[in-house]
Amino acid sequence: MERLNPRVRPVWVLLAIVRSGIFGGFVVGGAVAFTRGTDVGIDESLLVWSAVALAVVVLIVRVVIAWLRYSVWRFEVRADSLYIERGVLTRVKTVVPFVRVQHVDSQRGPIERSVGLATVVVYTAGSRSADVAIPGLTPDRAETLREELRQLAIESEGEDAV
Amino acid sequence: MKLHPMSVPYRSLSRSLSTGSLFFFVGIIASPGGAGGNLLVIGAMVVVGIVLGIAYEYAYYKRFRYEITPDTFDVASGVVSRRDREVPVRRIQNVDVRQNVLQRALGIAAVHVETAGGGETEITLQYVDEAEANRLQRQLRNGSSSRSRSRATAGDRETTDDLESGDTRPGEDELLFEIRRNELAVLSVFTIDPGASALATIALSFASGFDPTTLVPIDLLEADLPGTGLIALAWAVLIFLFAAWVLSAVLTFSRYYGFRLTRVGDELHYERGLLQRYSGTIPLEKVQTLTIEESIPFRWFGYGALAVETAGYAPGQSGSRGTESAIPLAERGRVRRLARSIEPFEREDLERAPLRARERYAFRYIGVLCLIMGVGYLLATYTEVVEDWHAFAVLLFVVPVAAHLKWANRGFQFGDRYFFARTGFWRRTTKIVPYYRVQSVVYQQTLFQRRRRLASITADTASSAAFFGRAATAYDIDVTRALQVQQGLNERLQERLLERKRRRQLDRWFDGDDVGSGVSVDDDQKSHTDGLDIDGLDGSETTNGGHGSRKESPTEPEPPDEHEHERRDEPNETRDRPSSEDDRDRTDGRDSSNSQ
């Protein structure tokens, strides 16, 4: 089983902080606006402080999940399929037979580029897990993996996807 | 080929209604008279709108061309921006014909062609002649179903046949299903049409002269009882529900009136509708998943529904509503029989989830109830909105029953050729997925499932119905069994694909000989059609010549002996074929030519 490049961990943590920051901004801002605008029978500072507490809890949970995600993420190129294991709260294990691979992309977003990482996305014709992405690869590994998957998909030459 | 000339006035009419009304409002705004509006100006604007509409439709008609070539269906259209579209006939998933009352009177019909991918209908012909619509439907599905046919002879012959008779050849259609009166009645009475409530609102507001209170019999309620307001409200709700129910029954009745499902070759063909006629095809070769749905009132009466899902769309999605299906309603036995005639799946013998799954559901429901009551308690203590928060505690008695029912209605089967997954008490759906349609296998385990060593397995297919409905998921099965099933699904997929590939190669090599011999491929219905409908080809030598030049040569030729063997096993060796010696030579020759 292959693991991701450890450099992906700070990226995920950073993303978690940014996202929960946005969420917290909305919640706390909403609470403040609500207590200013109306006069309900509830203690005003209580509402605001509980909003802050919620935001902090969300932040901590998200950061912990982002931190753990790296240790859970695994993938393997098997003889006839691609196997992926991921998910902290909901563990997901996906088997994608090469016969079903439609096309393979490698992507590099701005954040990924800044830390020198890349993502490989595998597309199938399926409706639920239509695409499977493997993040946190070095650009070289992403290239070789994409090429490998492409070759395997061609070799396993199935019939029409649908 | 062009559209039917009647499509100009028809389309103009439907368009003028929209553009005309648009110009009507523009006229009101633009009229110099100010608030009142100048009748002449408004009239002129409306006329301009209508004339523009007609002109556009005429140009549309003039510039619209479609044509069926041996491999593609070509459509060139567009007035302002032109578009030429070629759809490979083999890729076509469904061909639908739709007609409303007016169109039926005019003898025109709309044809919709669906391919996989993309949410929209790929080709829409508005409108062609009825007979032409049926011819197109027939010809396109002939083309799409036979990938290895030789088009030179068979294709041409069929085309001329169609042109002459304009109809299907008798004896070829096999009636699979026709809705019975009692089935239609039960369906109409118990189906809740989502559109009906909106229609009921409109109807009621008209009936009451836009004053809802007039419908409530105030006289009856004049008695000075406490809670009169509540009774009036209940009365209004009752009337509304009744109206919605009647409308829903009428809509459902007219939608499914005269439902017929026939099998033509390797296609299913359905027709339905009282006022608006629908007909469509479902190529059996492209069936992704079968879904048997047994919802609660119907299940009590022993009825069920069947949906046949392709990658184009499930027949239900055509009108963006999920209530239509391959068979809207039939007795359970008939549904099973029909489903088996489409996919010959084995007996259903579902494995149940382990008993600890039932515990899980019970705990889940208790948790949800506690949450509700907790919120209720908080609201009750801090505000005056809620008072009797503990009333929900009564529901705790229902929890064991609910948990058991949920558990009892779930199950899966990891069969020989098919994967079954059932779930849902109110709307019990059983998904039947052929292994060779599986796209990927997903194992999922939530935090709560992990505590009880349970997991869910989803066999993902390309069926577009899964976007809206349920996927084929086996819920809450034991972890070790889940991993085993996940591995097994992948293995069986590979096995089945290999088998199909091998058989296709066989068909390709021998399809000159197999003509009309009704190759008995009992296990895998759809693949044998590849080589089947090449009637009208008997000179095997000529076909072989054609096949030799085919580009897609088999990559890994099997040892000839094996084919030899399999071929001998075929039952109806009635044709005078070349002797087995010759056969061997031929295969060998092919092999060597491949390896060159």
Interface residues (C-beta under 8 A of the other chain):
Chain A: G41 I42 D80 S81 G87 L89 T90 R91 V92 K93 T94 V95 V96 P97 V99 R100 T124 A125 G126 S127 R128 S129 V132 E157 G158 E159 A161 V162
Chain B: Q93 A116 G117 K286 Q288 T310 A311 Y382 T383 V438 Q439 S440 V441 V442 Y443 Q444 Q445 T446 L447 R450 A455 T458 D460 T461 A462 S463 S464 A466 F467 A471 L483 Q486 Q487 L489 N490 L493 Q494 L497 R500 K501 R504 T555
